[in-house]
């Protein structure tokens, strides 16, 4: 139970954290799924926060916002 990931929606996250944003620079071989897993967020959240359309290709060096 101690290792369970807790997923929050955007509204819950904003209330808890005040909406702190972590910048993330895309590296070679990154995918939205891997980035989402690493930061315990969903792909859908990454798409929304970064105004990315589903199916879009990430570019190396692209700067993403991750909310905490």
Secondary structure, DSSP 8 states (H G I E B T S, - for coil): -TT------HHHHHHHH---EEEEE--TT--HHHHHHHHT--HHHHHHHTT--TT----TT-EEEEE-
